[in-house]
Amino acid sequence: MKEEIKLAARLRDEKGSSAVGRLRREGFVPGVVYGTAEPLNVSFSAATFASLQRHHTSENVMLSLDIEGDRSRKVLIREVQHHPLTSGPLHVDFYELSMTKKVGVAVPLELTGSPVGVTRDGGVLEHLLREVEVECLPDDIVELFELDVSGLEIGDRLTVADIPLDATRYEMVTSTTIAVAAVAAPRVEEESAAEAGEVAEGEEPEVIGEKAEEGEGEKKEEEK
């Protein structure tokens, strides 16, 4: 069973840039809860939310939003706006969940293992897709999917279809034919091949026409 993550909040009446600015100076973050009959304006501790984020690898987190003077709501963090300099949270959008209804979420992909094509043959691992979209029940939401790339040799690739998922819990929305990871040939060899095809610096290519003309000139001198 997943550990329940809680965030204390309160209903927010403050609106407008000056009111929101004052709220932030007091150490709170404004937010909005969508998915209800009407969006709810809330605020919560900036320090508590920052701590919550530090303990999770992505913003794709379900939590219990305990709103003072209102009921507790299961919500999903949908979007976090960060300060461009301090990276602190400026505003958060939440989406209220129904625990019996599937929801679409974007889940980050993490590659695990060291491809044999890299460790043995000097190839280059390319991470081509960073996240996939799936539909699942709120209790099945995860922060990331792992994909083992250990068996990849040079020229091999893995697609979305290769991500190990429980089909009874997750429905893949992203196209299964999209490549997630691949191992390319060593770049050093490619550069050497390119250099071999170039004319060495300082050398001029032999021009057959010029030699032919020189030969013809010598022949004419002998005839004279």
C-alpha positions in Angstrom: 0.0 0.0 0.0 1.3 3.5 -0.9 2.2 5.9 1.8 -0.4 8.7 1.9 1.1 12.1 1.2 -0.7 15.0 2.9 -0.6 18.7 2.3 -2.4 21.1 4.6 -4.1 24.0 2.8 -6.7 26.7 3.3 -9.2 28.4 1.1 -7.9 31.6 -0.5 -9.9 34.8 -1.0 -6.9 36.8 -2.1 -6.9 37.7 -5.8 -4.8 40.1 -7.9 -1.0 40.4 -8.2 -0.6 42.6 -5.0 -2.6 40.2 -2.8 -0.8 37.2 -4.2 2.5 38.9 -3.8 1.8 39.5 -0.2 0.8 35.9 0.3 4.1 34.7 -1.1 6.1 37.1 1.1 4.3 35.5 4.1 5.7 32.1 3.0 2.6 30.7 1.2 2.0 29.5 -2.3 -1.2 30.1 -4.2 -2.9 27.3 -6.0 -6.0 26.2 -7.8 -7.9 22.9 -7.6 -9.6 21.9 -10.8 -11.9 19.0 -11.5 -14.5 20.2 -9.1 -17.8 21.9 -9.9 -16.0 25.2 -9.6 -12.2 25.8 -9.3 -11.1 26.2 -5.7 -8.5 28.8 -4.8 -6.2 27.6 -2.1 -2.9 28.4 -0.4 -0.3 26.3 1.5 3.1 26.5 3.0 5.9 27.1 0.5 8.4 25.3 2.8 6.2 22.2 3.2 5.6 22.0 -0.5 9.3 22.4 -1.4 10.1 19.6 1.1 7.5 17.4 -0.6 9.1 18.0 -4.0 12.6 17.2 -2.8 11.4 13.7 -1.8 9.9 12.9 -5.1 11.6 12.4 -8.5 8.8 14.1 -10.5 5.9 16.4 -10.1 3.6 13.5 -11.0 2.4 13.0 -7.4 -1.0 12.2 -5.9 -1.7 13.6 -2.5 -4.4 14.3 0.0 -5.0 18.0 0.1 -6.4 18.7 3.6 -8.3 22.0 3.2 -9.1 23.9 6.4 -12.9 24.4 6.7 -13.5 22.0 3.7 -13.1 18.3 3.1 -9.9 16.5 2.2 -9.5 15.9 -1.5 -7.3 13.4 -3.4 -5.5 15.5 -6.0 -2.8 15.2 -8.6 -0.2 17.9 -9.1 -0.7 19.0 -12.7 1.6 22.0 -13.1 4.1 23.9 -11.0 5.3 27.3 -11.9 8.8 28.0 -10.5 10.6 31.3 -9.9 13.2 31.8 -12.7 16.0 32.6 -10.3 15.3 30.8 -7.0 13.4 27.8 -8.5 10.9 28.1 -5.7 7.2 27.3 -6.4 5.1 30.3 -7.4 1.8 28.7 -8.3 0.5 25.1 -8.4 -2.4 23.6 -10.3 -4.1 20.6 -8.8 -6.6 18.2 -10.3 -9.1 16.5 -8.1 -9.4 12.7 -8.7 -12.1 10.1 -8.6 -10.5 7.0 -7.1 -12.7 4.8 -9.3 -12.0 6.6 -12.6 -8.9 6.3 -14.8 -6.8 9.4 -15.4 -4.2 10.2 -18.0 -0.7 10.9 -16.7 2.7 11.5 -18.2 5.2 9.2 -16.6 9.0 9.8 -16.9 11.2 6.9 -18.2 14.5 5.9 -16.5 17.0 3.7 -18.4 18.7 1.1 -16.2 21.8 -1.1 -16.8 24.8 -0.7 -19.1 24.3 -1.7 -22.7 26.8 -4.4 -24.0 27.2 -2.3 -27.1 28.6 0.5 -25.0 30.7 -1.4 -22.4 32.1 -4.0 -24.9 32.1 -2.2 -28.3 32.4 1.4 -27.4 29.0 2.5 -28.7 26.9 5.4 -27.6 23.6 5.1 -25.7 21.0 7.5 -27.0 18.0 8.2 -24.7 15.4 9.2 -27.3 12.1 9.4 -25.3 11.9 10.9 -21.8 8.3 10.1 -20.9 5.1 8.3 -21.9 1.4 8.9 -21.4 -0.7 6.2 -19.8 -4.2 5.9 -18.4 -4.7 4.2 -15.0 -6.5 4.4 -11.7 -5.2 7.0 -9.2 -3.9 4.3 -6.9 -1.7 2.9 -9.7 0.1 6.2 -10.5 3.8 5.9 -10.3 6.6 8.4 -10.5 8.6 6.7 -13.2 8.9 3.5 -15.4 12.2 1.7 -15.7 13.5 0.1 -18.9 16.5 -2.2 -18.8 18.9 -1.5 -21.7 21.6 -4.0 -20.7 21.1 -6.3 -23.7 21.4 -3.6 -26.4 24.2 -4.0 -29.0 25.3 -1.5 -31.6 22.4 -0.9 -33.9 19.8 -2.2 -31.5 16.9 -0.1 -30.1 14.0 -0.4 -27.7 10.5 1.0 -28.3 7.6 2.0 -26.1 6.3 -1.6 -26.7 9.3 -2.9 -24.7 8.4 -1.0 -21.5 7.3 -3.7 -19.0 3.8 -2.7 -17.9 1.0 -4.6 -16.2 -1.7 -4.4 -19.0 -4.4 -4.9 -16.4 -3.4 -1.7 -14.7 -2.0 0.6 -17.4 -3.3 1.5 -20.8 -0.5 2.9 -23.0 -1.6 6.1 -24.8 1.8 6.9 -26.5 2.4 5.1 -29.7 4.2 1.8 -29.0 6.4 2.1 -32.1 8.2 5.2 -30.9 11.9 4.5 -30.0 12.9 5.0 -26.4 16.6 4.1 -26.5 19.2 3.0 -29.0 22.9 2.2 -29.2 24.8 4.0 -32.0 28.2 3.1 -33.5 31.3 4.7 -31.9 31.7 8.3 -33.0 35.5 8.0 -33.2 35.2 5.4 -35.9 32.8 7.5 -37.9 35.1 10.5 -37.7 38.1 8.4 -38.8 36.2 7.1 -41.8 35.3 10.7 -42.7 38.9 11.8 -42.4 40.1 8.9 -44.6 38.0 10.1 -47.4 39.4 13.6 -47.3 42.5 14.8 -49.2 45.5 15.2 -46.9 46.2 18.9 -46.1 48.9 20.3 -48.4 48.5 17.6 -51.1 46.8 18.3 -54.5 44.9 15.6 -56.3 46.4 14.2 -59.5 44.7 15.6 -62.5 44.7 13.1 -65.4 44.0 15.7 -68.0 47.1 17.7 -67.1 49.4 14.7 -67.4 48.0 13.9 -70.7 48.6 17.4 -71.9 52.2 17.3 -70.7 52.8 14.0 -72.5 51.4 15.4 -75.7 53.6 18.4 -75.4 56.8 16.3 -75.0 55.8 14.2 -78.0 55.4 17.3 -80.2 58.9 18.5 -79.2 60.4 15.2 -80.2 58.7 15.3 -83.6 60.2 18.7 -84.3 
